[in-house]
């Protein structure tokens, strides 16, 4: 990655900053990386499935370090799909988070 973006690889000061950096990196890649720019929901389907299987494998192996890495890969897929929709003006990652928060609250009235 270009030198001007290297600061994005630093440790985050909390989850909000971590997500903001990931979001920014995906936005940069969607503009500047030929591979990322041409990806679609269709082209990324197999990547999402593969990453989900790798999470399951890390769980089965009881390997927390690998689980951390694989969860990051799944998160990358989610953010990438949300970014594609944001570019089309339909929804963004915040909408995805808001939606799951509402769903969790509605499904857990006992809490």
C-alpha positions as CSV (number, residue, x, y, z in Angstrom):
1,X,0.0,0.0,0.0
2,X,1.1,3.6,-0.6
3,X,3.2,5.3,2.1
4,X,0.4,7.8,2.6
5,X,-1.9,5.1,3.9
6,X,0.6,3.3,6.2
7,X,-0.8,5.0,9.2
8,X,-4.0,3.0,8.7
9,X,-2.1,-0.1,9.8
10,X,-1.5,1.2,13.3
11,X,-3.3,-0.2,16.3
12,X,-6.7,1.4,16.9
13,X,-7.8,3.2,20.0
14,X,-11.1,1.4,20.4
15,X,-13.6,-0.4,18.2
16,X,-15.1,2.7,16.6
17,X,-11.6,3.8,15.3
18,X,-10.8,0.2,14.2
19,X,-14.0,0.0,12.2
20,X,-13.5,3.5,10.7
21,X,-10.0,2.5,9.5
22,X,-11.3,-0.8,8.0
23,X,-14.0,1.2,6.2
24,X,-11.6,3.7,4.9
25,X,-9.2,1.0,3.7
26,X,-12.0,-0.7,1.8
27,X,-13.0,2.6,0.3
28,X,-9.5,3.2,-0.9
29,X,-9.1,-0.3,-2.3
30,X,-12.5,0.0,-4.2
31,X,-11.1,3.2,-5.8
32,X,-7.4,2.3,-6.4
33,X,-7.0,-1.5,-6.6
34,X,-8.1,-3.0,-9.9
35,X,-9.0,-6.3,-8.3
36,X,-11.1,-4.8,-5.6
37,X,-12.7,-2.3,-7.9
38,X,-14.1,-5.0,-10.2
39,X,-15.6,-7.1,-7.4
40,X,-19.4,-7.6,-7.2
41,X,-21.6,-9.5,-4.8
42,X,-21.6,-12.4,-7.3
43,X,-17.8,-12.5,-7.6
44,X,-17.4,-12.4,-3.8
45,X,-19.9,-15.1,-3.0
46,X,-17.3,-17.9,-2.9
47,X,-14.9,-15.8,-0.8
48,X,-17.6,-15.3,1.9
49,X,-18.4,-19.0,1.9
50,X,-14.7,-20.0,2.1
51,X,-14.0,-17.5,5.0
52,X,-17.0,-18.9,6.9
53,X,-15.7,-22.4,6.6
54,X,-12.3,-21.2,7.8
55,X,-13.9,-19.7,10.9
56,X,-15.5,-23.1,11.6
57,X,-12.2,-24.9,11.1
58,X,-10.5,-22.5,13.6
59,X,-13.3,-23.2,16.1
60,X,-13.0,-26.9,15.6
61,X,-9.2,-26.8,16.1
62,X,-9.7,-24.6,19.2
63,X,-7.2,-22.1,17.7
64,X,-8.0,-18.6,19.0
65,X,-5.3,-16.9,17.1
66,X,-6.5,-18.4,13.8
67,X,-10.1,-17.7,14.8
68,X,-9.2,-14.0,15.3
69,X,-7.7,-13.9,11.8
70,X,-10.6,-15.7,10.1
71,X,-13.2,-13.6,11.9
72,X,-11.3,-10.6,10.4
73,X,-11.6,-12.1,7.0
74,X,-15.4,-12.6,7.4
75,X,-15.7,-9.0,8.6
76,X,-13.8,-7.9,5.5
77,X,-16.3,-9.7,3.4
78,X,-19.3,-8.0,5.2
79,X,-17.7,-4.6,4.9
80,X,-16.8,-5.2,1.2
81,X,-20.4,-6.1,0.4
82,X,-21.8,-3.2,2.3
83,X,-19.4,-0.9,0.5
84,X,-20.6,-2.1,-2.9
85,X,-24.1,-1.2,-1.8
86,X,-23.0,2.2,-0.4
87,X,-21.5,3.0,-3.8
88,X,-24.9,2.2,-5.4
89,X,-26.7,4.3,-2.9
90,X,-28.8,1.6,-1.4
91,X,-27.4,1.1,2.1
92,X,-24.1,1.2,4.0
93,X,-22.4,-0.6,6.9
94,X,-24.0,1.6,9.5
95,X,-27.4,0.6,8.1
96,X,-26.3,-3.1,8.5
97,X,-25.3,-2.5,12.1
98,X,-28.5,-0.5,12.8
99,X,-30.6,-3.3,11.3
100,X,-29.0,-6.1,13.4
101,X,-29.3,-4.0,16.6
102,X,-33.0,-3.5,16.0
103,X,-33.4,-7.2,15.2
104,X,-31.6,-8.2,18.4
105,X,-33.6,-5.9,20.6
106,X,-36.9,-7.0,19.1
107,X,-36.0,-10.7,19.4
108,X,-35.0,-10.4,23.0
109,X,-37.8,-8.5,24.8
110,X,-37.0,-10.5,27.9
111,X,-33.6,-8.8,28.3
